[in-house]
Amino acid sequence: MISNEELLEKLANGFVVETEDDMSEDYRKLLVQTLTITADTELISIFSILDALQYVPTLNRRITELAIIQDELGHAHIAYRLLRLLGVDTDYLIYEREAKDFRNPYLMDLKLNNYAELLTLHALLDRAGYVLLGDVFHHTSYGPWKRALTKVDAEEGFHVRNGESGLRAMVKTAAGRQQVQAAVDWMFIMGLDFFGMPDHLKKRSLQLDFRLKGETNDQMRQRWMKSAVGFLDSIQIQAPVHWDSESDSYVTDFPYPCEWDTDQRRWQLDRPVTWQDVLGRFRTHGPYRREYVEILRRGRESYLALRGGGVA
């Protein structure tokens, strides 16, 4: 491995990292961390979609959701495969690690209660993933991941479009519009959380320095809001934010971050919290994390039993 200084100088001249020999210790550490969050998010996301298949009204739409699940598993495989190339024990990560140690966003640990929430997951939260991974795709200095994300970027765009087309159809009825607005009321704020701590609280910028990503958390959060609000405006659904001409940015209509009521599954918009509180919620994870991880592992055990106990 090389020093941070040597690597930063090479990156400034357009160098593309290909192997561990090209990396500094800090670069490898941040890359593993970022890939783990990506892999875990893609993997755990399939369970809320599987649960919500019961709400999908047509065969064509169900086939689409199954295709999305297949895509998400493929995206997880890409990230775990890259981790394995970096010497990480991915069998341990997937099948032996404590459920609490998975690094997926809080939303992935919740069940969806109706079809509007499933479509909103795609239209808003897959959009957040599209922004995050699109930033990596366009800016990352790690060559193997950039090449792999060509496929991922196109598929995430398809997931967003599926959500949009479904929501456009739902809001044509009064009952559907009501369900969509109720879903957006709580899921939009979950989307804000996807981008992590605000820039003024971030202490280190090595991800940007190493070109593992190209934009800051707040820049990506703003880009997501611009896209998401534009779509919601087009179907006349309200988002809890507004454009502030003075700051030339979107700002929330409530103190952000605010308290999440797990039992009632709604935001306490009149109860602001700190980002340390938010991180605490992330660390304790959501109510279905353990169940989802156990389903994953039972599936592996069943598969191995069918194969006579052989190695997967």
C-alpha positions as CSV (number, residue, x, y, z in Angstrom):
1,M,0.0,0.0,0.0
2,I,1.0,3.6,-0.5
3,S,0.7,6.7,1.7
4,N,-2.3,9.0,1.6
5,E,-0.1,11.8,0.2
6,E,1.1,9.7,-2.6
7,L,-2.3,8.5,-3.5
8,L,-3.9,12.0,-3.4
9,E,-1.2,13.3,-5.7
10,K,-1.9,10.5,-8.2
11,L,-5.6,11.0,-8.0
12,A,-5.2,14.7,-8.7
13,N,-3.6,13.7,-12.0
14,G,-6.6,11.4,-13.0
15,F,-5.3,8.1,-11.6
16,V,-7.8,5.3,-11.4
17,V,-7.5,2.8,-8.5
18,E,-7.7,-0.8,-9.6
19,T,-6.1,-3.1,-6.9
20,E,-5.2,-3.0,-3.3
21,D,-1.6,-2.1,-4.3
22,D,-2.9,1.2,-5.6
23,M,-4.6,2.1,-2.2
24,S,-3.5,3.7,1.0
25,E,-4.7,2.1,4.2
26,D,-7.3,4.9,4.8
27,Y,-8.6,4.6,1.2
28,R,-9.1,0.8,1.6
29,K,-10.9,1.3,5.0
30,L,-13.3,3.9,3.5
31,L,-13.9,1.8,0.4
32,V,-14.8,-1.3,2.5
33,Q,-17.1,0.8,4.7
34,T,-18.9,2.3,1.7
35,L,-19.2,-1.0,-0.1
36,T,-20.6,-2.7,3.0
37,I,-23.3,-0.1,3.5
38,T,-24.2,-0.4,-0.2
39,A,-24.3,-4.2,-0.1
40,D,-26.3,-4.4,3.1
41,T,-28.8,-1.8,1.9
42,E,-29.4,-3.6,-1.4
43,L,-29.7,-7.0,0.3
44,I,-32.1,-6.1,3.2
45,S,-34.2,-3.9,0.9
46,I,-35.7,-7.0,-0.8
47,F,-37.6,-8.1,2.3
48,S,-40.0,-5.2,2.6
49,I,-40.7,-5.6,-1.1
50,L,-41.4,-9.3,-0.7
51,D,-43.8,-8.5,2.2
52,A,-45.6,-6.0,0.1
53,L,-46.2,-8.3,-2.9
54,Q,-49.5,-9.1,-1.3
55,Y,-50.7,-5.6,-2.0
56,V,-49.7,-5.5,-5.7
57,P,-53.0,-5.5,-7.7
58,T,-52.0,-7.0,-11.1
59,L,-49.9,-9.8,-12.4
60,N,-47.9,-7.5,-14.6
61,R,-47.0,-5.3,-11.6
62,R,-46.1,-8.3,-9.5
63,I,-43.7,-9.5,-12.2
64,T,-42.2,-6.1,-12.3
65,E,-41.7,-6.2,-8.5
66,L,-40.0,-9.6,-8.8
67,A,-37.7,-8.2,-11.4
68,I,-36.8,-5.4,-9.0
69,I,-36.0,-7.9,-6.3
70,Q,-33.8,-9.7,-8.7
71,D,-32.0,-6.4,-9.5
72,E,-31.5,-5.6,-5.9
73,L,-30.0,-9.0,-5.2
74,G,-27.7,-8.5,-8.2
75,H,-26.6,-5.1,-6.9
76,A,-25.9,-6.6,-3.5
77,H,-23.9,-9.4,-5.2
78,I,-21.7,-6.8,-7.0
79,A,-20.9,-4.9,-3.8
80,Y,-20.2,-8.1,-1.8
81,R,-18.1,-9.5,-4.7
82,L,-16.0,-6.3,-4.6
83,L,-15.6,-6.7,-0.9
84,R,-14.4,-10.3,-1.4
85,L,-11.8,-9.0,-3.8
86,L,-10.6,-6.8,-1.1
87,G,-10.1,-9.7,1.3
88,V,-13.3,-9.3,3.3
89,D,-15.0,-12.5,4.5
90,T,-18.4,-11.9,2.9
91,D,-19.8,-15.2,4.1
92,Y,-19.4,-13.9,7.6
93,L,-21.0,-10.6,6.7
94,I,-24.1,-12.2,5.3
95,Y,-24.5,-15.3,7.3
96,E,-22.8,-14.9,10.7
97,R,-22.7,-11.2,11.6
98,E,-25.1,-10.0,14.3
99,A,-28.3,-8.6,12.8
100,K,-27.7,-5.3,14.6
101,D,-24.4,-4.9,12.7
102,F,-25.9,-4.7,9.2
103,R,-25.4,-1.2,7.9
104,N,-28.6,-0.6,5.9
105,P,-30.8,2.5,6.4
106,Y,-33.5,2.4,9.0
107,L,-36.4,2.4,6.5
108,M,-35.3,-1.0,5.3
109,D,-36.1,-2.5,8.7
110,L,-39.8,-1.5,8.4
111,K,-42.7,-3.3,6.8
112,L,-44.8,-1.6,4.2
113,N,-48.6,-1.5,4.8
114,N,-50.1,-1.0,1.4
115,Y,-49.4,-0.6,-2.3
116,A,-49.0,3.2,-2.1
117,E,-46.1,2.7,0.3
118,L,-44.4,0.2,-2.0
119,L,-44.7,2.6,-4.9
120,T,-43.4,5.5,-2.8
121,L,-40.5,3.3,-1.8
122,H,-39.6,3.1,-5.4
123,A,-40.4,6.7,-6.5
124,L,-38.7,8.4,-3.5
125,L,-36.3,6.0,-1.8
126,D,-35.0,4.2,-4.8
127,R,-34.5,7.8,-6.2
128,A,-32.3,8.5,-3.1
129,G,-30.3,5.3,-3.9
130,Y,-30.1,6.4,-7.6
131,V,-28.6,9.8,-6.5
132,L,-26.2,8.2,-4.1
133,L,-24.9,5.5,-6.4
134,G,-25.1,7.8,-9.4
135,D,-22.7,10.1,-7.6
136,V,-20.3,7.1,-7.1
137,F,-20.8,6.0,-10.7
138,H,-19.9,9.4,-12.1
139,H,-17.1,10.3,-9.7
140,T,-15.5,7.3,-8.1
141,S,-11.8,6.7,-8.4
142,Y,-12.2,3.0,-7.9
143,G,-12.3,1.5,-11.4
144,P,-13.9,-1.9,-10.7
145,W,-16.9,-0.3,-8.9
146,K,-17.4,2.4,-11.6
147,R,-17.6,-0.3,-14.3
148,A,-20.0,-2.4,-12.3
149,L,-22.3,0.6,-11.6
150,T,-23.0,1.0,-15.3
151,K,-25.6,-1.8,-14.9
152,V,-26.8,-0.7,-11.5
153,D,-27.4,2.9,-12.6
154,A,-29.7,1.9,-15.4
155,E,-31.6,-0.6,-13.2
156,E,-32.1,1.9,-10.4
157,G,-33.6,4.4,-12.9
158,F,-36.1,1.7,-13.9
159,H,-37.1,1.2,-10.3
160,V,-37.8,4.9,-9.9
161,R,-39.8,5.0,-13.1
162,N,-41.9,2.0,-12.0
163,G,-42.8,3.8,-8.8
164,E,-43.6,7.0,-10.6
165,S,-46.0,5.3,-13.1
166,G,-47.8,3.4,-10.4
167,L,-48.3,6.6,-8.3
168,R,-49.6,8.5,-11.3
169,A,-52.2,5.8,-11.7
170,M,-53.1,5.7,-8.0
171,V,-53.7,9.5,-7.6
172,K,-56.5,9.3,-10.2
173,T,-58.9,8.2,-7.5
174,A,-59.7,10.1,-4.3
175,A,-58.9,7.0,-2.1
176,G,-55.7,6.4,-4.0
177,R,-54.6,10.0,-3.7
178,Q,-55.2,9.9,0.1
179,Q,-53.1,6.8,0.5
180,V,-50.3,8.3,-1.6
181,Q,-50.2,11.5,0.4
182,A,-50.2,9.5,3.7
183,A,-47.2,7.4,2.4
184,V,-45.3,10.5,1.3
185,D,-45.9,12.2,4.6
186,W,-43.7,9.8,6.5
187,M,-41.5,8.3,3.8
188,F,-40.2,11.6,2.4
189,I,-38.5,12.4,5.7
190,M,-37.0,8.9,5.6
191,G,-35.5,9.9,2.3
192,L,-33.8,13.0,3.9
193,D,-32.2,10.6,6.3
194,F,-30.6,8.5,3.5
195,F,-28.0,11.1,2.9
196,G,-26.6,11.1,6.4
197,M,-25.3,13.9,8.7
198,P,-25.3,17.5,7.4
199,D,-22.0,18.9,6.1
200,H,-21.4,21.2,9.0
201,L,-21.2,18.2,11.4
202,K,-18.9,16.1,9.2
203,K,-15.4,16.1,10.6
204,R,-13.5,14.5,7.8
205,S,-13.6,14.8,4.0
206,L,-11.4,11.9,3.0
207,Q,-14.3,10.3,0.9
208,L,-14.2,13.5,-1.2
209,D,-10.5,13.8,-1.2
210,F,-10.1,10.2,-2.4
211,R,-12.8,10.7,-4.9
212,L,-14.8,7.8,-3.6
213,K,-17.7,10.2,-4.1
214,G,-18.0,13.6,-5.8
215,E,-20.7,15.5,-3.8
216,T,-21.2,16.2,-0.1
217,N,-24.2,14.8,1.8
218,D,-26.1,18.1,1.7
219,Q,-25.4,18.6,-2.0
220,M,-26.9,15.1,-2.7
221,R,-29.8,15.7,-0.4
222,Q,-30.6,18.9,-2.2
223,R,-30.3,17.2,-5.6
224,W,-32.7,14.4,-4.4
225,M,-35.2,17.0,-3.1
226,K,-35.2,18.9,-6.3
227,S,-36.0,15.7,-8.3
228,A,-38.4,14.3,-5.8
229,V,-40.4,17.5,-5.3
230,G,-40.6,18.0,-9.0
231,F,-42.2,14.6,-9.4
232,L,-44.6,15.1,-6.5
233,D,-45.6,18.5,-7.8
234,S,-46.5,16.8,-11.1
235,I,-49.0,14.6,-9.4
236,Q,-50.2,17.3,-7.0
237,I,-48.9,15.5,-3.9
238,Q,-47.4,17.7,-1.1
239,A,-43.9,17.3,0.3
240,P,-43.0,18.7,3.7
241,V,-40.4,21.1,2.2
242,H,-40.4,24.4,0.3
243,W,-38.0,26.4,-1.9
244,D,-36.2,29.2,0.0
245,S,-35.0,31.8,-2.5
246,E,-32.7,33.4,0.1
247,S,-30.6,30.3,0.6
248,D,-31.3,29.1,-3.0
249,S,-32.2,25.7,-1.6
250,Y,-35.0,23.5,-0.3
251,V,-35.7,23.7,3.4
252,T,-38.0,21.6,5.6
253,D,-41.4,22.9,6.9
254,F,-40.5,21.5,10.4
255,P,-37.5,21.3,12.6
256,Y,-35.2,18.7,11.0
257,P,-34.2,16.2,12.3
258,C,-37.2,15.4,14.4
259,E,-38.4,12.5,16.6
260,W,-39.6,9.3,15.1
261,D,-42.4,7.4,17.0
262,T,-41.7,3.7,16.3
263,D,-44.9,2.4,17.8
264,Q,-47.2,4.9,15.9
265,R,-44.9,4.9,12.9
266,R,-45.1,8.6,12.4
267,W,-42.9,11.7,12.9
268,Q,-43.3,14.0,15.8
269,L,-42.8,17.1,13.8
270,D,-43.0,19.4,16.9
271,R,-40.2,17.5,18.6
272,P,-36.7,18.3,17.2
273,V,-33.8,16.0,18.1
274,T,-30.1,16.1,17.5
275,W,-28.2,14.2,14.9
276,Q,-26.7,12.1,17.7
277,D,-30.3,11.0,18.4
278,V,-30.8,10.1,14.8
279,L,-27.6,8.1,14.7
280,G,-28.8,6.3,17.9
281,R,-31.9,5.3,16.0
282,F,-29.8,4.0,13.2
283,R,-27.7,2.0,15.5
284,T,-30.7,0.4,17.3
285,H,-32.2,-0.3,13.9
286,G,-35.9,-0.9,13.0
287,P,-38.3,-3.5,14.4
288,Y,-38.0,-6.1,11.6
289,R,-34.2,-6.2,11.1
290,R,-33.7,-9.4,13.1
291,E,-36.6,-11.1,11.4
292,Y,-35.3,-10.2,7.9
293,V,-31.8,-11.5,8.7
294,E,-33.2,-14.7,10.2
295,I,-35.3,-15.3,7.0
296,L,-32.1,-14.8,5.0
297,R,-30.2,-17.4,7.1
298,R,-33.0,-19.9,7.2
299,G,-33.0,-19.7,3.4
300,R,-29.3,-20.6,3.3
301,E,-29.8,-23.5,5.7
302,S,-32.6,-24.9,3.6
303,Y,-30.5,-24.6,0.5
304,L,-27.6,-26.4,2.1
305,A,-29.9,-29.1,3.3
306,L,-31.2,-29.7,-0.2
307,R,-27.6,-30.0,-1.4
308,G,-26.7,-32.5,1.2
309,G,-24.9,-30.0,3.5
310,G,-22.3,-29.0,0.9
311,V,-20.6,-25.6,0.8
312,A,-22.6,-22.9,-1.0
